[in-house]
Amino acid sequence: MPTFTDTELQKRFCEGFTFFPFKSLEQHDTLIYKCYAGKDDLKKLLEWHSKEHDSSHYIIKIANKLRNTDIPTAARLMEILREAPGKDIAGSTGKYQSLLTSYYNDTLQPLAAKLSDKYHSSGIDNIEQMQDAIRMFMQSAETLQTSLNGRASKKHGLLSDKEYLSKAANAMELFRSLQKRNIALLDAWKNRQLIHNSYRAMN
């Protein structure tokens, strides 16, 4: 299946415009746009566009991901951490468990509830605050995770301890990958919001 750049797609659309000249659209070089008159009520149109944006698929997608994937995965990880064999390993996993519990209660659950609110609307600052909270957890968790990974790779020690540490490390890495995905989704949402804001500024 052929792929085209945005410019190529625009040009192909313009070619179609030549054969099917929609009266409600106007063409300028390779750009096609719609002109609105005073009777079109731009204020109402912009309000509708804003409402559509506020309930965009980014909010729905992130909220569903948090509720259906991140929160259950965090709960399973906490359960694994509580199963640590022996005081020595429990001491190592305890710090991560404490960090994860705080993140679960103070960030994941409130964020999922906030985004699930159908009247929710966020500006750039709010989106960046969400990203900062996730990044703070990831930075704090990375040191603890590296330490546990090192213990799991040691040649000495009980096989059962190594198997547990490997299981815990894999669960931590899965959860970390989910948080990296959240950062990416929030970035996409933020970029869409910036585009939306620029549209409003031009109008």
N, C-alpha and C positions, 0 to 999 in steps of 0.2 A: 504494500500500500504506500503510495507516494506521500512524502511529507513536504510541507512548504513553510517558508518563513512568514511572519506576519505581513511583510511587504508584498510577498508573492500572493498570499491569500487575498489581500486587499485589491491587488491588480486584477486577479481573476474575478473578484466580485464586481469590479468596475467594468470588466468585459461583459459580464452578464447584465449590468446596468444599461449598457449600450443597446442591447437587444430587448430588454424589458424595462423601459423608462418609467419607474413608479413616480407618479406625480407628486407624492408627498415627500420625496427625497430630492436632494440637490447634489450635484457632483462638482468638485473642484480638483482638477488634476487627478491624483490617484485616491482622493478622499471622497467618501460619500457621507452625507449628513442630512439631518432633518431640521428644517427651519421651523420655529414655532412663532405663531402670531400672538398678539395680545389676547385674543379670544380663547387661546388654548389654556389660559390660566397656569402660567409657569410655577407660581407659588404652590398650587395644589399638586402639580406634577413633581416638583422637587420634594415635597413632603411625602408623596407616595414612594419616590425613589429612596428617600432616607429610611422609611419604614421597611421597605424591602431589604435594604442593606443591613439594617439592625437585626433582622431575623435571617441573615444570610446563612448559607450552608456551613460556613466556618464555625459559627456559634453552635449549630446543631451537631456538627461532626465532632467538635472537641468535647462538648457536653456528653454525647453518647459514648465517646471513647473513654472518658474519665469514669463514667458510671458503669459501663459494661466491661471494661478491660483493666484500666489502671487500678481502680479501687479493689476489685476482686484479686488482682495480682499482688497488690500490696498486702492484702489480708493473708494470702497464702504464704507470702514471704515472711510475714511476722510469725505465722504458725511454725514455719521451718526454723526460724531463729529461736523460738521458745523450746525447740526440741534438742538444743545443743547438748551433747554428751559431756559430762564432767564440768567442774568449776573452771578449769583452765580455758576451755573453748568458750564456755558461757561468758567468761569475762571479756573475751575478744568480740563475740557477737553482740554482747549486751549494749555496747556503745552504738552500734549500727541499729539495733532494735529500738533503742531510745530515740535516735534521730528519725527513724522511719515512722515511729508512732506519732511523734510530734508533727511530722510532715503530713501524715495521713489525716490527723485530726484538725490541724490548723490551715492546711492548704488544699489537699485533694478534695475532701468532702465539701468544704465551703465553696470551692471553686466550681465543682460540679453542680451544686445547688444554685449558685448564682447564674451560671450559664444556662441552666434548665428553665429559668424564669422567662416566660414568653414575653415579658415586658422589658427584658434586659437590653441595655444598650451600653457600649463601651467606647471610650475615646482612645487615642493613641497612648496616653499616659497609663490608663488602666490596663491595657494590653501589655505594656512594658513592665508594669508591676507584677503581673502574672508570670512573665518570663523571668524576672529577677528572683521571684520566690522559688521557681523551679531550678534555676541555675545555682542558687545558694545551696539547695539540698544536694544537687549533683556534685558540687565542689566539696562539700563536707563529707559526702558518702564515698567519694573517690579514694581518699586516703585510707579509710577503714576497709574498703573493698580490696585495695591493693595489699594491705597487710594480711587479710584473710586468704587472698590468693597465694601469697608467699608461703603461708603455713600449709596450705593444701598441697603445694608442690614439693615440700620437703621430703627427703628420702626416708627419714626416720619417723617413728610414731606408729600408733595403732592403725590398722587398715580401716577399721570402722570410723575412726576419727577423720581420716583422709577422705573417705567416701562422703561423710557428712559435710565436710568443708567444701568439697567439690560441688555437692548438691546446692549448698547455700550460695556458693560463688556463682553458679549458673543462674540461680533464681535472682540474685542481685543484678547480674548483667542483663537479664531479660527486663527487669524493672527499669534499669538505667536506659535501655534502648527505647522504652516507652516514653520516658521523660524527654529524651532527645527528639522524638517524634512530636511531642507537645510543643517544644520550642519551634520546630519547623512549621507546624500548623499555625501557631500564634504569629510567626513572621509573615506567613502568607496572608493572614487576616489583617495584620497591621498594614501591609502593603496595599491591600484592597481598600482599607480605610483611608490611606493617604490619597489614593486615586479618587475615591469618593469625595474627599474634602476638596481636592483640586477642582473637581467638577462644580461643586457648590461655589467655590471662589470665582470661577469663570462666569458663572451665571448670576 
